[in-house]
Amino acid sequence: MLDPFAARYRQDLFESVIPFWMKHSLDREHGGYFTCLDRDGSVFDDRKYMWLNGRQVWMFSRLYNSVEKRPEWLDAARLGADFLRRHARDAQGRCYFALTRDGRPAAFQRKPYGAVFIMLGWLEYSRASGEEWARREAVDLFWSVRRWIADPGLLGRLSLAGAPVFSQLADIMVQISMALELAAVDPDPRYPEILRELYTAAMRHLDPERQVLLENVSPDGTPWTELPEGRLVSPGHVTEVCWFLLHLLEIVPDAGRVDDVLCILEASLDFGWDREYGGLLYFVDTNGRPPLQLEASMKLWWPHTEAIYALVLAHTITKDVKWLEWLRIVDEYTYRTFPDPEHGEWFGYCDRAGKPTHLLKGNNYKGCFHVPRALLFSVQRIEAMR
């Protein structure tokens, strides 16, 4: 029943998405990748955004490691990995947010996420290339990110007396993503233990009434419902966290927890699905109040890619037809809304009715990652279950 989806995703991945990025994003002169690409692939900003460059190193390396050892994919991965090695970090080891085309510092975000994806890129690249420096630097960055999340002041972020102190779901998810990758290649027992810790941390974000994960809660898990940030749910983000948790539970198995995660996945889709226009709303307030984010009602590419893979994963685990029905709904909406049949790849930003608000294919937040990762993972999961 999943074979038609696998055929669609394979064709899209290898005939549209990856060729688009291979053709337009590689900077053969200075190294690294352009991510600010117009509809036709032309570059409209030649700065290099570190978290997107790290993601693209990971993507090309993963293709090389898990699909086919094509020299062009390894060469593309090396183009980014070496650029990041030369330019991505300051003297203290912190990662910049953006560099000029030739590698000079251009922006520093004071968040850990650039380092997260550089770490993932280098780790996967080390498997592809056999270059020990990349594995060593990736492991070092993992522990640095853990410290930076525990103490944001290490990145220069001020602690203000009136600012709420939140546990952020994004911080938990990125740590899971790194620990999963490390646990797959390193027998160090600390990684499974960290995954157990992070599962518990994620579940502190559970809204027991709605069975969805809140973006922000107090450190002990107490809801902070008097603030918009404390009532915030990103349905696409919850679906992404769910599939990470399902992978986590393959490393540290617990059948009861699998059922808990699947309950959250179903609730997040029910809670976030736009009954009038279709698609996943970007943000929802649990009390029905206006989210502060003006883009809350928009439909973005990445929540839908994450939902597709989460549903493929849920169906292959349970064989329950409800996940297949949800997959059909999400797939149909996604493929009539986001892919560009003229120039390839996907549009990223649509209004609530599903009309593109921007025709670009990449910017400082959209790159070669969510679309190809979800397509690749979906194809591989379906084919593995045959």
C-alpha positions as CSV (number, residue, x, y, z in Angstrom):
1,M,0.0,0.0,0.0
2,L,3.0,2.3,0.5
3,D,4.7,1.5,-2.7
4,P,3.0,4.3,-4.8
5,F,4.2,6.8,-2.2
6,A,7.8,5.4,-2.4
7,A,7.7,5.7,-6.1
8,R,6.6,9.3,-6.0
9,Y,9.1,10.3,-3.3
10,R,12.0,8.6,-5.1
11,Q,11.2,10.3,-8.4
12,D,10.8,13.7,-6.7
13,L,14.1,13.3,-4.7
14,F,16.3,12.1,-7.5
15,E,14.8,13.8,-10.5
16,S,13.8,17.2,-9.1
17,V,15.1,18.1,-5.6
18,I,18.7,16.9,-5.4
19,P,19.4,17.9,-9.1
20,F,18.2,21.5,-8.3
21,W,20.6,21.9,-5.4
22,M,23.5,20.2,-7.2
23,K,23.1,22.5,-10.1
24,H,22.5,25.8,-8.3
25,S,23.9,25.8,-4.8
26,L,27.5,24.6,-5.0
27,D,30.1,27.4,-4.8
28,R,33.0,26.0,-6.7
29,E,35.1,29.1,-6.2
30,H,35.1,29.7,-2.5
31,G,33.5,26.5,-1.1
32,G,30.3,26.0,0.8
33,Y,26.8,26.4,-0.5
34,F,24.5,29.2,-1.7
35,T,21.0,28.8,-0.1
36,C,19.3,32.0,-1.1
37,L,18.0,30.8,-4.5
38,D,15.2,32.3,-6.5
39,R,12.6,30.1,-8.2
40,D,14.9,29.3,-11.1
41,G,17.9,28.7,-8.9
42,S,19.6,32.1,-9.4
43,V,21.4,33.4,-6.4
44,F,19.9,36.5,-4.8
45,D,22.2,36.6,-1.6
46,D,25.6,35.0,-1.7
47,R,26.1,34.9,2.0
48,K,26.7,31.4,3.5
49,Y,24.3,30.5,6.3
50,M,26.0,28.1,8.7
51,W,23.1,25.9,9.8
52,L,22.0,25.4,6.3
53,N,25.5,24.6,5.1
54,G,25.9,22.1,7.9
55,R,22.5,20.5,6.9
56,Q,23.6,20.3,3.3
57,V,26.9,18.6,4.2
58,W,24.8,16.0,6.1
59,M,22.4,15.6,3.2
60,F,25.1,14.9,0.5
61,S,27.0,12.7,2.9
62,R,23.9,10.7,3.8
63,L,23.1,10.1,0.1
64,Y,26.6,8.9,-0.4
65,N,26.5,6.7,2.7
66,S,23.1,5.2,2.3
67,V,22.1,5.3,-1.4
68,E,25.0,5.1,-3.7
69,K,28.7,6.0,-3.5
70,R,28.5,8.6,-6.2
71,P,31.7,10.7,-6.4
72,E,29.7,13.8,-7.2
73,W,27.9,13.5,-3.8
74,L,31.1,13.1,-1.9
75,D,32.7,16.0,-3.7
76,A,29.7,18.1,-2.9
77,A,29.8,17.1,0.8
78,R,33.6,17.9,0.9
79,L,33.0,21.3,-0.6
80,G,30.8,22.3,2.4
81,A,32.7,20.3,5.1
82,D,36.0,22.0,4.3
83,F,34.5,25.4,4.1
84,L,32.9,25.0,7.5
85,R,36.2,23.7,8.9
86,R,38.0,26.8,7.7
87,H,35.5,29.5,8.6
88,A,32.5,28.5,10.7
89,R,33.8,29.1,14.2
90,D,35.2,32.0,16.2
91,A,38.2,31.8,18.4
92,Q,36.1,30.4,21.3
93,G,34.7,27.6,19.2
94,R,31.3,29.2,18.8
95,C,29.6,29.0,15.4
96,Y,28.6,32.0,13.3
97,F,25.1,32.3,11.8
98,A,26.3,33.7,8.5
99,L,29.5,34.3,6.6
100,T,30.3,36.3,3.5
101,R,30.7,34.3,0.3
102,D,34.5,34.1,0.9
103,G,34.1,33.1,4.6
104,R,34.4,36.3,6.6
105,P,32.0,36.6,9.6
106,A,28.8,38.3,8.8
107,A,26.3,37.5,11.6
108,F,26.3,35.8,15.0
109,Q,22.9,34.6,16.3
110,R,23.9,33.6,19.9
111,K,21.9,30.4,19.6
112,P,23.3,26.8,19.4
113,Y,21.5,25.7,16.2
114,G,24.2,26.5,13.7
115,A,26.6,24.3,15.7
116,V,24.0,21.5,15.8
117,F,23.8,21.1,12.1
118,I,27.6,21.6,11.6
119,M,28.1,18.8,14.0
120,L,25.6,16.5,12.2
121,G,27.2,17.4,8.9
122,W,30.7,16.7,10.0
123,L,29.7,13.4,11.7
124,E,28.0,12.1,8.5
125,Y,30.8,13.4,6.4
126,S,33.4,11.5,8.5
127,R,31.6,8.3,7.7
128,A,31.6,9.1,4.0
129,S,35.2,10.4,3.7
130,G,37.0,8.5,6.5
131,E,38.5,11.8,7.6
132,E,39.1,11.5,11.4
133,W,39.2,15.3,12.0
134,A,35.5,15.5,11.0
135,R,34.4,12.8,13.5
136,R,36.6,14.4,16.2
137,E,35.2,17.9,15.7
138,A,31.6,16.6,15.5
139,V,31.9,14.9,18.9
140,D,33.5,18.0,20.4
141,L,30.7,20.1,19.1
142,F,28.1,17.8,20.5
143,W,29.4,18.4,24.0
144,S,29.7,22.1,23.4
145,V,26.1,22.3,22.3
146,R,25.0,20.5,25.4
147,R,26.8,23.1,27.5
148,W,25.5,26.1,25.5
149,I,21.9,24.9,25.9
150,A,22.4,24.4,29.6
151,D,23.9,27.8,30.0
152,P,22.9,30.3,27.2
153,G,25.2,32.9,28.7
154,L,28.1,31.0,27.2
155,L,26.9,32.2,23.8
156,G,26.6,35.8,25.1
157,R,22.9,35.7,25.6
158,L,21.9,38.0,28.5
159,S,19.8,36.7,31.4
160,L,17.2,39.4,32.2
161,A,15.4,39.7,35.5
162,G,11.9,39.9,33.9
163,A,12.5,37.2,31.2
164,P,10.7,33.9,31.7
165,V,12.8,30.8,32.0
166,F,11.6,28.2,29.6
167,S,12.5,24.6,28.6
168,Q,12.3,24.8,24.8
169,L,11.1,21.9,22.8
170,A,13.6,22.8,20.0
171,D,16.5,22.4,22.3
172,I,15.4,18.9,23.3
173,M,14.8,17.8,19.7
174,V,18.2,19.0,18.4
175,Q,19.9,17.1,21.2
176,I,18.0,14.0,20.4
177,S,19.0,14.4,16.7
178,M,22.7,14.5,17.6
179,A,22.6,11.8,20.2
180,L,20.8,9.4,17.8
181,E,23.4,9.9,15.1
182,L,26.2,9.4,17.6
183,A,24.6,6.3,19.2
184,A,24.4,4.7,15.7
185,V,28.2,4.9,15.2
186,D,29.7,5.0,18.7
187,P,29.2,2.4,21.5
188,D,29.7,5.0,24.2
189,P,27.0,4.2,26.8
190,R,26.5,7.9,27.6
191,Y,24.5,8.4,24.4
192,P,21.7,6.0,25.2
193,E,21.5,7.4,28.7
194,I,21.3,10.9,27.3
195,L,18.5,9.7,25.0
196,R,16.5,8.4,28.0
197,E,17.0,11.8,29.7
198,L,15.8,13.6,26.6
199,Y,12.7,11.5,26.3
200,T,11.7,12.5,29.8
201,A,12.5,16.1,29.0
202,A,10.3,16.0,25.9
203,M,7.4,14.5,27.8
204,R,7.5,17.4,30.3
205,H,6.2,19.5,27.4
206,L,3.0,17.4,27.1
207,D,-0.3,19.2,27.4
208,P,-2.3,16.5,29.2
209,E,-5.7,17.9,28.0
210,R,-4.9,18.1,24.3
211,Q,-2.1,15.5,24.1
212,V,0.2,17.8,22.1
213,L,3.6,19.1,23.0
214,L,4.0,22.7,24.0
215,E,6.9,24.6,22.5
216,N,7.8,26.2,25.9
217,V,7.2,25.1,29.5
218,S,8.9,25.9,32.8
219,P,12.0,23.8,33.5
220,D,10.0,21.5,35.7
221,G,7.3,21.1,33.1
222,T,4.7,23.4,34.6
223,P,2.7,25.1,31.9
224,W,3.1,28.8,31.6
225,T,-0.4,29.5,30.2
226,E,-0.5,33.2,31.1
227,L,2.0,33.9,28.3
228,P,1.5,33.4,24.6
229,E,4.8,31.5,24.4
230,G,3.5,29.1,27.0
231,R,0.4,28.3,25.0
232,L,2.2,27.9,21.7
233,V,2.0,24.7,19.7
234,S,3.7,24.2,16.3
235,P,1.9,21.1,14.9
236,G,4.6,20.4,12.3
237,H,7.2,20.7,14.9
238,V,5.4,18.2,17.2
239,T,5.2,15.7,14.3
240,E,8.9,16.1,13.7
241,V,9.6,15.5,17.4
242,C,7.4,12.5,17.3
243,W,9.4,10.7,14.6
244,F,12.6,11.5,16.4
245,L,11.1,10.0,19.6
246,L,10.1,6.9,17.7
247,H,13.7,6.5,16.5
248,L,14.9,7.1,20.0
249,L,12.7,4.3,21.2
250,E,14.5,2.0,18.7
251,I,17.7,2.7,20.6
252,V,16.2,2.5,24.1
253,P,13.1,0.3,23.5
254,D,9.9,0.7,25.5
255,A,6.7,-0.5,23.8
256,G,4.4,1.6,26.1
257,R,6.2,4.7,25.2
258,V,5.8,4.0,21.5
259,D,2.0,4.1,22.1
260,D,2.4,7.4,24.0
261,V,4.3,9.0,21.1
262,L,1.8,7.7,18.5
263,C,-1.0,9.3,20.6
264,I,0.8,12.6,20.5
265,L,1.3,12.3,16.7
266,E,-2.4,11.8,16.1
267,A,-3.4,14.6,18.4
268,S,-1.0,17.0,16.8
269,L,-2.4,16.3,13.4
270,D,-6.0,16.7,14.6
271,F,-5.1,19.8,16.5
272,G,-3.2,21.5,13.7
273,W,-5.0,20.5,10.6
274,D,-6.8,23.4,8.9
275,R,-10.4,22.0,8.4
276,E,-11.3,24.8,6.0
277,Y,-8.3,25.0,3.6
278,G,-6.3,21.9,4.4
279,G,-2.7,21.7,5.5
280,L,-1.0,22.2,8.8
281,L,-1.2,25.6,10.5
282,Y,2.2,26.9,11.4
283,F,1.3,27.9,15.0
284,V,-1.7,27.4,17.2
285,D,-2.6,28.8,20.6
286,T,-3.9,26.2,22.9
287,N,-6.6,28.6,24.3
288,G,-7.6,29.8,20.9
289,R,-6.0,33.2,21.4
290,P,-4.0,35.0,18.7
291,P,-0.4,33.7,18.5
292,L,2.2,36.5,18.4
293,Q,3.7,35.1,15.2
294,L,2.1,36.8,12.2
295,E,2.8,33.8,10.1
296,A,0.8,31.5,12.3
297,S,-1.9,30.7,9.7
298,M,0.6,30.2,6.9
299,K,1.3,26.9,5.4
300,L,5.1,26.1,5.2
301,W,6.9,23.3,3.5
302,W,8.7,21.7,6.4
303,P,5.8,20.8,8.7
304,H,4.3,18.8,5.8
305,T,7.5,17.0,5.0
306,E,7.9,16.0,8.7
307,A,4.3,14.8,8.8
308,I,4.8,12.7,5.7
309,Y,7.8,10.8,7.2
310,A,6.2,10.6,10.7
311,L,3.1,9.0,9.1
312,V,5.2,6.6,7.0
313,L,7.1,5.6,10.1
314,A,3.9,5.2,12.2
315,H,2.3,3.0,9.6
316,T,5.3,0.7,9.2
317,I,5.5,0.3,13.0
318,T,1.8,-0.4,13.6
319,K,0.3,-1.4,10.2
320,D,-2.8,0.6,11.4
321,V,-4.8,1.9,8.5
322,K,-5.5,5.2,10.2
323,W,-1.9,6.3,9.6
324,L,-2.2,5.4,5.9
325,E,-5.4,7.5,5.6
326,W,-3.6,10.4,7.3
327,L,-0.7,9.9,4.9
328,R,-3.0,10.1,1.9
329,I,-4.5,13.4,3.2
330,V,-1.2,15.0,4.0
331,D,0.5,13.8,0.8
332,E,-2.4,15.0,-1.4
333,Y,-2.3,18.5,0.1
334,T,1.5,18.7,0.0
335,Y,1.9,17.7,-3.6
336,R,-0.8,20.0,-4.9
337,T,0.7,22.9,-2.9
338,F,4.5,22.9,-2.7
339,P,6.4,21.3,-5.6
340,D,7.3,23.5,-8.6
341,P,6.7,21.5,-11.8
342,E,8.5,24.2,-13.9
343,H,11.8,24.7,-12.2
344,G,12.0,21.8,-9.7
345,E,12.3,21.7,-5.9
346,W,9.5,23.1,-3.7
347,F,8.0,26.4,-2.8
348,G,8.4,27.0,0.9
349,Y,5.9,29.7,2.0
350,C,2.1,29.8,1.2
351,D,-0.8,31.7,2.7
352,R,-3.6,29.9,4.5
353,A,-5.4,29.0,1.3
354,G,-2.2,27.4,-0.1
355,K,-1.1,30.1,-2.6
356,P,2.6,30.8,-2.6
357,T,3.6,34.1,-1.0
358,H,7.2,33.7,-2.1
359,L,8.5,32.0,-5.2
360,L,12.0,31.5,-3.8
361,K,13.4,28.0,-3.3
362,G,15.8,28.8,-0.6
363,N,16.8,31.6,1.8
364,N,18.4,31.9,5.2
365,Y,16.0,29.3,6.7
366,K,15.0,27.0,3.8
367,G,17.8,24.9,2.3
368,C,18.7,21.5,1.1
369,F,17.4,19.5,4.1
370,H,13.7,19.1,5.1
371,V,12.4,18.1,1.7
372,P,15.2,15.7,0.7
373,R,15.6,14.2,4.2
374,A,11.9,13.4,4.4
375,L,11.7,11.9,0.9
376,L,14.9,9.8,1.5
377,F,13.8,8.6,4.9
378,S,10.3,7.7,3.6
379,V,11.6,5.8,0.6
380,Q,14.1,3.9,2.7
381,R,11.6,3.0,5.4
382,I,9.0,1.8,2.9
383,E,11.6,-0.3,1.0
384,A,13.0,-1.8,4.3
385,M,9.6,-3.0,5.3
386,R,8.9,-4.9,2.0
